[in-house]
Amino acid sequence: MTASLAFAGAGVAVLLLAPAQQRLLRSRGLVAPNYRGEEIACPTGGLMVLVAALGWWMVRPSLLPAGLLLFAGLGFLDDVRGSGERRGLLGHVRALGERRVTTGLIKAVGGLLVAGAAAALVGGGPARVVLATLVMALSANAINLIDLRPGRALKGFILAGVPLAGFGDGALWPVLGAGLGLLPSDLGARGMMGDTGANALGFALGLALVRAGSVPVLAVVLAGLVLLHVYAERASISRFVDAHPLLARFDRWGRG
């Protein structure tokens, strides 16, 4: 299957199936409060990830699409079992010091292992494999960090993903298509993709960066991701966005 066909097919499939998914999630009691306190279907990212992984495999058959599913599974665990009591990587580490293992910590450690396996599949020298592992793991969590308002994470993923997909082997296009298909319901606050979707999108973006970048480029990307995580531990990303007019306008675009 061509990348363009997979892109269009994934987008249409998610767009058409999203309402049925939302009804199914609500019927099972799978809802979560959004930033306005409204209970909406969550996690709607599951459908997006399944369609994206299938499209990816049809464009470029390999084991790598399994990473998308595994990252989504780790996110799903946090969506349905996480208490939300601990926030940020440091919060989960502190909980471990109190002899409590949070779902967030399981997600972080599991993500590091999956990222390591994906980095080994991509190949390269030891330095490249280590850098690739950290970039993919932190990229997955970075999308979680910005997924605080309807459509924000999806718009950020699409904006960053399009140029990377253009220089890649086509594997990222079905993921972009699936994300675009979910965007209307996400912007309309009819569903929340949750960590299930954000975790997988971040992995896909990180993998695309790894496959396109040299070791020096990956080192710069890793430094940027570390800075983002440090900032998120100390300040509010939403306040940062609201304080910058261009970012705020892009963030609010399309939101109901």
Backbone hydrogen bonds, N-H to C=O, Kabsch-Sander energy under -0.5 kcal/mol:
donor,donor_aa,acceptor,acceptor_aa,energy
6,A,2,T,-2.2
7,F,3,A,-2.4
8,A,4,S,-2.2
9,G,5,L,-2.9
10,A,6,A,-2.5
11,G,7,F,-2.0
12,V,8,A,-2.4
13,A,9,G,-2.4
14,V,10,A,-2.2
15,L,11,G,-2.2
16,L,12,V,-2.4
17,L,13,A,-2.1
18,A,14,V,-1.8
21,Q,17,L,-2.1
22,Q,18,A,-2.4
23,R,19,P,-2.1
24,L,20,A,-2.2
25,L,21,Q,-2.6
26,R,22,Q,-2.4
27,S,23,R,-2.2
28,R,24,L,-1.3
29,G,26,R,-1.4
30,L,25,L,-2.9
31,V,29,G,-1.5
32,A,40,I,-2.3
34,N,38,E,-2.2
37,G,34,N,-2.0
40,I,32,A,-2.4
40,I,38,E,-0.7
41,A,190,R,-0.8
42,C,30,L,-2.2
44,T,192,M,-2.5
45,G,193,M,-0.9
46,G,43,P,-0.8
47,L,44,T,-0.6
48,M,44,T,-0.9
49,V,45,G,-2.4
50,L,46,G,-2.3
51,V,47,L,-2.4
52,A,48,M,-2.6
53,A,49,V,-2.9
54,L,50,L,-2.0
55,G,51,V,-2.5
56,W,52,A,-2.7
57,W,53,A,-2.4
58,M,54,L,-2.1
59,V,55,G,-1.7
60,R,56,W,-3.1
66,A,63,L,-1.4
67,G,63,L,-0.6
67,G,64,L,-1.5
68,L,64,L,-0.8
69,L,65,P,-1.4
70,L,66,A,-2.6
71,F,67,G,-2.6
72,A,68,L,-1.9
73,G,69,L,-2.4
74,L,70,L,-2.1
75,G,71,F,-2.1
76,F,72,A,-2.7
77,L,73,G,-2.0
78,D,74,L,-1.5
79,D,75,G,-2.3
80,V,76,F,-2.5
81,R,77,L,-2.2
82,G,78,D,-1.2
91,G,87,R,-0.7
92,H,88,G,-1.5
93,V,89,L,-1.9
94,R,90,L,-2.5
95,A,91,G,-1.8
96,L,92,H,-1.6
97,G,93,V,-1.7
98,E,94,R,-1.0
98,E,95,A,-0.5
99,R,96,L,-2.0
100,R,95,A,-2.3
102,T,100,R,-0.7
106,I,102,T,-1.9
107,K,103,T,-2.4
108,A,104,G,-2.1
109,V,105,L,-2.9
110,G,106,I,-2.8
111,G,107,K,-2.2
112,L,108,A,-1.9
113,L,109,V,-2.0
114,V,110,G,-2.5
115,A,111,G,-2.7
116,G,112,L,-2.0
117,A,113,L,-2.1
118,A,114,V,-2.4
119,A,115,A,-2.6
120,A,116,G,-2.0
121,L,117,A,-1.8
122,V,118,A,-2.2
123,G,119,A,-2.2
129,V,125,G,-2.4
130,V,126,P,-2.3
131,L,127,A,-2.5
132,A,128,R,-2.9
133,T,129,V,-2.3
134,L,130,V,-2.1
135,V,131,L,-2.6
136,M,132,A,-2.4
137,A,133,T,-2.3
138,L,134,L,-2.6
139,S,135,V,-2.2
140,A,136,M,-1.9
141,N,137,A,-1.5
142,A,138,L,-2.1
143,I,139,S,-1.7
144,N,140,A,-1.1
145,L,141,N,-1.9
146,I,142,A,-1.4
147,D,143,I,-0.9
147,D,144,N,-0.6
148,L,146,I,-2.3
149,R,146,I,-0.5
152,R,149,R,-1.7
153,A,149,R,-0.5
155,K,151,G,-2.7
156,G,152,R,-2.3
157,F,153,A,-2.6
158,I,154,L,-2.6
159,L,155,K,-2.6
160,A,156,G,-2.1
161,G,157,F,-2.7
162,V,158,I,-2.2
164,L,160,A,-0.9
165,A,161,G,-3.0
166,G,162,V,-2.0
167,F,163,P,-1.0
168,G,164,L,-0.7
168,G,165,A,-0.6
173,W,170,G,-0.8
176,L,172,L,-2.3
177,G,173,W,-2.7
178,A,174,P,-2.3
179,G,175,V,-2.2
180,L,176,L,-2.5
181,G,177,G,-2.1
182,L,178,A,-1.4
183,L,179,G,-1.0
186,D,182,L,-1.9
187,L,183,L,-3.1
188,G,184,P,-2.0
189,A,186,D,-1.3
190,R,185,S,-2.5
191,G,185,S,-1.0
192,M,41,A,-2.9
197,G,193,M,-1.5
197,G,194,G,-0.5
198,A,194,G,-2.5
199,N,195,D,-2.4
200,A,196,T,-0.8
201,L,197,G,-2.6
202,G,198,A,-2.4
203,F,199,N,-1.8
204,A,200,A,-2.4
205,L,201,L,-2.4
206,G,202,G,-2.6
207,L,203,F,-2.8
208,A,204,A,-2.0
209,L,205,L,-2.0
210,V,206,G,-2.3
211,R,207,L,-2.4
212,A,208,A,-1.4
213,G,209,L,-2.3
218,L,214,S,-2.6
219,A,215,V,-2.1
220,V,216,P,-1.9
221,V,217,V,-2.6
222,L,218,L,-2.7
223,A,219,A,-2.0
224,G,220,V,-2.1
225,L,221,V,-2.3
226,V,222,L,-2.4
227,L,223,A,-2.2
228,L,224,G,-2.1
229,H,225,L,-2.1
230,V,226,V,-2.5
231,Y,227,L,-2.6
232,A,228,L,-2.4
233,E,229,H,-1.6
234,R,230,V,-1.0
234,R,231,Y,-0.8
235,A,231,Y,-2.7
237,I,235,A,-0.5
240,F,236,S,-1.7
241,V,237,I,-2.5
242,D,238,S,-2.5
243,A,239,R,-1.6
244,H,241,V,-1.3
248,A,244,H,-2.9
249,R,245,P,-2.5
250,F,246,L,-2.2
251,D,247,L,-2.6
252,R,248,A,-2.2
253,W,249,R,-1.1
255,R,252,R,-2.0
256,G,187,L,-1.5
